[in-house]
Amino acid sequence: MNYLEEISSFMQQGRAPKVKELVSQALEEGIPAKDILEQGLLAGMSVVGEKFKNNQVYVPEVLIAARAMNAGVLILKPYLTEEGVEATGTVVLGTVKGDLHDIGKNLVKMMMEGKGLNVIDLGVDVAPEKFVEQAVTHNADIIACSALLTTTMGEMKNVVDLVRSKNLDFKIMIGGAPINDNFCKTIGADYYTPDAASAADKALEICAS
C-alpha cells in the first residue's frame, strides 16, 4: 500500500496523529502536496461522504474523519500555496437569521471542504446583508443557507431577494430539515439538497462548471 492509500485509509478511520505522520513522510519522499491532498485526504473524505449518504456511517464518524483530514491539510497548506494550488471554488455558508442550529451546517462545511472547496463559515443567526456582503468580499461562487426551524425559513427568501435586487450572480443553495425542493422553487433559490454529502457534490459541480 502506498502513502496516499494509507493516508486515505487512516483518515477514514479518523486517526489524526497517524495522518499527520504519513502526510509529513509523503512530503519528505517528494510527493507533491496537491497529490497528497487530492489522492489521499480528499479521496478518503469522498468515501466517508458516500458512506454517510448510504447510512453506513453517522455524524460522529464524519466529524472524526473531518478532524483527521483537517490535521493533514494544516501540514499541507504552506506547500499547496507554494505549488499555487487554488480551491475549486468558494462557498459562503451560514445558518439564517433567528436560527441557532449549526450541526447540519457544520457537516455541510466539512463535506464541502472534503471536496476541495474553500468555505467561509459565517456561523449562526446570519442576516441576509451579511451573507451578501461576505459573498462579495470573498468573490464567492455560492451562498449556502441552512435553517432548521419552520419559523426561520422565510429568511432564505430575504437572502434570495437581496441577491436579486443587487443583480448579483451568486448561486444560492438552501437546505435543512423543513426545506424541500418545492420551497426552493417558491422562493427562487437555485438549488436544494437533502443532505450534507449531496450539498457538497452539487457545490463542486457548480464551481467546476
C-alpha positions as CSV (number, residue, x, y, z in Angstrom):
1,M,0.0,0.0,0.0
2,N,1.4,3.4,-0.9
3,Y,1.4,6.6,1.2
4,L,-1.6,8.1,-0.5
5,E,-3.8,5.0,0.1
6,E,-2.6,4.8,3.7
7,I,-3.4,8.4,4.3
8,S,-6.9,7.9,2.8
9,S,-7.4,4.8,4.9
10,F,-6.2,6.2,8.3
11,M,-8.2,9.4,7.6
12,Q,-11.4,7.4,7.1
13,Q,-10.7,5.8,10.5
14,G,-10.3,9.3,12.0
15,R,-6.7,8.6,13.1
16,A,-5.4,12.2,13.1
17,P,-1.9,11.6,14.6
18,K,-1.2,8.8,12.0
19,V,-2.5,11.0,9.2
20,K,-0.2,13.8,10.2
21,E,2.8,11.5,10.4
22,L,2.1,10.0,6.9
23,V,1.5,13.4,5.3
24,S,4.9,14.6,6.6
25,Q,6.6,11.4,5.4
26,A,5.0,11.7,1.9
27,L,6.2,15.3,1.6
28,E,9.7,14.1,2.6
29,E,9.5,11.5,-0.1
30,G,8.9,14.3,-2.6
31,I,5.2,13.5,-3.3
32,P,3.5,16.8,-4.4
33,A,1.2,18.4,-1.8
34,K,-1.5,18.6,-4.5
35,D,-1.4,14.8,-4.9
36,I,-1.4,14.2,-1.2
37,L,-4.4,16.4,-0.8
38,E,-6.4,15.1,-3.8
39,Q,-5.5,11.4,-3.8
40,G,-5.0,11.0,-0.1
41,L,-7.2,13.3,2.0
42,L,-10.0,14.3,-0.4
43,A,-10.2,10.8,-1.8
44,G,-10.7,9.5,1.8
45,M,-13.3,12.1,2.6
46,S,-15.2,11.2,-0.6
47,V,-15.5,7.6,0.6
48,V,-16.8,8.9,4.0
49,G,-19.3,11.2,2.2
50,E,-20.6,8.3,0.2
51,K,-20.9,6.0,3.2
52,F,-22.7,8.8,5.1
53,K,-25.2,9.2,2.2
54,N,-25.9,5.5,2.3
55,N,-26.3,5.5,6.1
56,Q,-23.2,3.3,6.5
57,V,-21.5,5.8,8.9
58,Y,-23.1,8.5,11.0
59,V,-22.4,12.1,12.2
60,P,-19.8,11.1,14.9
61,E,-17.7,9.1,12.3
62,V,-17.9,12.0,9.8
63,L,-16.7,14.5,12.5
64,I,-13.8,12.4,13.5
65,A,-12.7,11.8,9.9
66,A,-13.0,15.5,9.1
67,R,-10.8,16.3,12.1
68,A,-8.2,13.9,10.8
69,M,-8.5,15.5,7.3
70,N,-8.0,19.0,8.7
71,A,-4.9,17.9,10.7
72,G,-3.4,16.7,7.4
73,V,-4.5,19.8,5.5
74,L,-2.8,22.1,8.1
75,I,0.5,20.5,7.3
76,L,-0.1,20.7,3.5
77,K,-1.2,24.4,3.5
78,P,2.2,26.1,3.1
79,Y,3.2,23.6,0.4
80,L,0.0,24.0,-1.5
81,T,0.5,27.8,-1.5
82,E,4.0,27.2,-2.9
83,E,2.7,24.9,-5.6
84,G,0.0,27.5,-6.4
85,V,-2.9,25.1,-5.8
86,E,-6.2,27.0,-5.5
87,A,-9.5,25.8,-4.2
88,T,-12.0,24.8,-6.9
89,G,-14.4,27.5,-5.7
90,T,-15.6,29.5,-2.7
91,V,-18.8,29.0,-0.7
92,V,-20.2,31.4,1.9
93,L,-22.1,29.3,4.4
94,G,-24.3,30.1,7.4
95,T,-27.5,29.4,9.3
96,V,-30.1,32.1,8.6
97,K,-31.1,34.9,10.9
98,G,-33.1,33.8,14.0
99,D,-31.8,30.2,13.8
100,L,-29.1,29.0,16.1
101,H,-28.7,25.4,14.8
102,D,-25.3,24.5,13.5
103,I,-24.8,20.7,13.4
104,G,-26.2,20.4,9.8
105,K,-24.3,23.5,8.7
106,N,-21.0,22.2,10.2
107,L,-21.5,18.9,8.4
108,V,-22.0,20.6,5.1
109,K,-18.9,22.7,5.7
110,M,-16.8,19.5,6.3
111,M,-18.2,17.7,3.3
112,M,-17.6,20.8,1.1
113,E,-14.0,21.2,2.4
114,G,-13.6,17.5,1.7
115,K,-14.3,18.3,-2.0
116,G,-11.5,20.8,-2.0
117,L,-13.8,23.9,-1.8
118,N,-13.0,27.0,0.2
119,V,-15.7,27.5,2.8
120,I,-16.3,30.8,4.6
121,D,-18.4,29.9,7.6
122,L,-20.4,32.8,8.9
123,G,-21.9,30.8,11.9
124,V,-25.5,31.0,13.0
125,D,-28.1,33.8,13.1
126,V,-26.7,35.4,9.9
127,A,-28.6,38.3,8.4
128,P,-29.2,38.5,4.6
129,E,-27.0,41.6,4.4
130,K,-24.1,39.7,5.9
131,F,-24.4,36.7,3.5
132,V,-24.3,39.1,0.6
133,E,-21.6,41.3,1.9
134,Q,-19.3,38.3,2.7
135,A,-20.0,36.7,-0.7
136,V,-18.9,39.9,-2.4
137,T,-15.8,40.3,-0.2
138,H,-14.7,36.7,-0.8
139,N,-15.7,36.7,-4.5
140,A,-17.8,33.6,-3.7
141,D,-19.5,31.3,-6.2
142,I,-22.2,30.1,-3.9
143,I,-24.2,31.4,-0.9
144,A,-25.4,28.4,1.1
145,C,-28.1,28.9,3.7
146,S,-29.3,26.5,6.4
147,A,-32.4,26.5,8.5
148,L,-33.8,24.1,11.0
149,L,-36.9,26.0,12.2
150,T,-40.0,26.5,10.1
151,T,-40.2,30.0,11.6
152,T,-36.8,31.0,10.0
153,M,-37.4,29.5,6.6
154,G,-38.7,32.9,5.3
155,E,-35.2,34.4,5.9
156,M,-34.0,32.4,3.0
157,K,-36.3,34.3,0.7
158,N,-34.9,37.5,2.1
159,V,-31.4,36.4,1.1
160,V,-32.6,35.5,-2.4
161,D,-34.5,38.8,-2.8
162,L,-31.4,40.8,-1.7
163,V,-29.1,39.0,-4.1
164,R,-31.6,39.5,-7.0
165,S,-32.2,43.2,-6.1
166,K,-28.5,43.9,-6.4
167,N,-28.2,41.9,-9.7
168,L,-25.5,39.7,-8.2
169,D,-25.0,36.3,-9.8
170,F,-24.2,34.1,-6.8
171,K,-25.8,30.7,-6.9
172,I,-28.0,30.2,-3.8
173,M,-28.2,26.8,-2.2
174,I,-30.6,26.0,0.7
175,G,-31.0,23.1,3.0
176,G,-32.2,22.0,6.4
177,A,-34.9,19.7,7.9
178,P,-38.0,21.7,7.0
179,I,-36.8,22.6,3.5
180,N,-37.8,20.8,0.3
181,D,-37.4,21.3,-3.5
182,N,-40.9,22.9,-3.7
183,F,-39.9,25.6,-1.2
184,C,-36.7,26.2,-3.1
185,K,-38.6,26.9,-6.3
186,T,-41.2,29.0,-4.5
187,I,-38.6,31.4,-3.1
188,G,-36.5,31.4,-6.3
189,A,-33.3,29.8,-4.8
190,D,-31.1,27.9,-7.2
191,Y,-30.6,24.6,-5.5
192,Y,-31.9,22.5,-2.7
193,T,-30.1,19.3,-1.5
194,P,-31.4,16.9,1.1
195,D,-28.2,16.1,2.9
196,A,-24.6,17.3,3.5
197,A,-23.0,14.9,1.1
198,S,-25.3,15.9,-1.7
199,A,-24.8,19.6,-0.9
200,A,-21.0,19.1,-1.3
201,D,-21.5,17.2,-4.6
202,K,-23.7,19.9,-6.0
203,A,-21.5,22.7,-4.9
204,L,-18.5,21.1,-6.6
205,E,-20.5,20.6,-9.7
206,I,-21.5,24.3,-9.7
207,C,-17.9,25.6,-9.1
208,A,-16.3,23.2,-11.6
209,S,-18.7,24.1,-14.4
